[in-house]
Amino acid sequence: MDTTRARRPSATALAATAALLPVLLALAAPLLAPADPDAGRLADRLLDPGTPGHLLGTDGQGRDLLSRLLWAARPSLTAGLLPVACAALAGALVGITAALAGRATEQALLRTLDVLYAFPGVLLAIAVATLLTPGLGATVLALTVVLTPAVARVAFTETRRIRTAEFLEAATVSGATRTTLILRQVLPVVAPVVLVYAGSLVGLAIVYAAGLSFLGLGVPPPTPEWGAMLDELRPALFTHPWLAATPALVILAVSVAFNALGETLRGRLAEGAETTR
Amino acid sequence: MTRFLLRRLLLAVPTLLGVSAVVFATVALVPGDPVTAFLGPGAPADARAALAERIGLDRPLPVRYLDWLGHALSGDLGTSTSAQRPVADLLLPALGQTLTLTGAAFALVLAGGTALGTLGALRPRGWSGRLTGAASTLAVSAPQYSVALLLTAVFAVHWRLLPASGTHDAFGAGGTGDLLRHLVLPATAAALVPLGLTAKVHRAALSTVLASDLADGLRARGLGRAAVLRHCAHNASPALLTIGGLQLAYLLEGVVFVETLFAWPGLGRLLYDALTARDLPLVQGGVLLVATAFVGVNLLVDAAHAAIDPRVRS
């Protein structure tokens, strides 16, 4: 038992470092990017990785790929992180309300969630995003709609579990108002579960966001964005396969890092729950 | 059993109605006025009114929804603006191609997920357990479009081993062998995420059963490892069924990327082309078809679940 205890924090720390790295690179993009991400010379188009002056090569318009990937981290990560934060808030609100409200409200909310659940995630995101002008806002809104039902279900289940708990009865008996009850008693129990669950969705959200951009529903060109870069480099796939595969590899690596972090966090939460129950 | 199925079917009706309402809304609420788009901004008011009346835009939204739903139920999903053909005529052949691809991917998901999950459950703390665990996490995190591009770069362009577009060679003999060769890369790209999830769920379920009294009892009666595993795998199968069904539904959404990148002439590719051309009736029809299939698959999974586990029915 002792060995696993000693091992766990380091696994989380490792995953956290891996997930923090792209965030730091995004913040430091102006310092690190060797060139202007939007300026390209057509004479330098589609240079292979390793060309002097262009570490990762250049795209079809001769723009430096490394600089574009670094700058792209900003909208790409925002489009993944922001919807998760919004969905955590909205999902907690809906889930707790459904669990504590009367039967009619509960049924109405749960049936609405069922309808949203009936859509495959990517398709719902596409449906919502087509309604809006392509851009970061559209991606964030579309992904919030996609992610909220899952978070709400977790919040609902967790609130339901404690609804009849003695500490809630005690608080009610001692005269706590509904608001105090939710803020002081329910949220402290539900929030960690919701946050960890939402955290485990970040990798997925980043993948979805890049996917929407790939489909042309995200940030419009020439702003660098990972998914849009995939689409821009696609024509070069059969002549310059490694160049075209670079953004794909970046998204994969970032997704692995965030999913590994989410997994270790969930593991720790489950472990904590076992020791307290 | 019949009552259970009927109840589930009835429950699916409001869900499907909600789905259709959302799909309808995505087109009805889309910014931009179709009349202006058709006649131009300077058109006289009476011409605008006449067109609006002819295509039914002067009626209230709920009436338009019911009208649209009635047509959709009879198979009339409108006319594609880019192809100038009925949407249903475009969707049906594409559906067949998508089912071929998802079928192949689903076979990979079940075989790979069970194998990876079983290996992990047998020695969870050994190197094989850790390795299969890491492999599952990697698979779960691998976006279909990334995998598709990487597979193409390695197997189709660099090594020239496998074809990376279409369903058959243009000048080949064709046939099943050719189709299978064309299926390898797209099916793998589509399968990885669901395969990883299936492996994780199967591993967890099988580990629980292997640590239970049932397994101890079997071992105490002198059964060999293979026999114990066979019995335990049977008891862990409901979890596999549930997650497998969910993954089948998940495969339906992943095909948008996989089919686009491998030029597979299915629903996903059709949807991508429709999005690029802003062909809203086709987008609407495609989303409706896939979402309906999604609900249908979930229903089938519930039915299968009830068939093998009587506790679910009550």
Interface residues (C-beta under 8 A of the other chain):
Chain A: R111 T112 D114 V115 L116 A118 F119 P120 G121 V122 L123 L124 I126 A127 V128 T130 L131 L132 T133 G203 V207 A210 G211 F214 L215 G216 L217 G227 L230 R234 L237 F238 P241 W242 A244 A245 A248 L249 I251 L252 S255 V256 F258 N259 A260 E263
Chain B: P14 T15 L16 G18 V19 A21 V22 V23 T26 L29 V30 P31 T137 L138 V140 S141 A142 P143 Y145 S146 V147 L149 L150 T152 A153 V154 A156 V157 H158 A249 Y250 L252 E253 G254 V256 F257 L261 L271 Y272 L275 T276 L280 V283 V287 V290 A291 F294 V295 N298
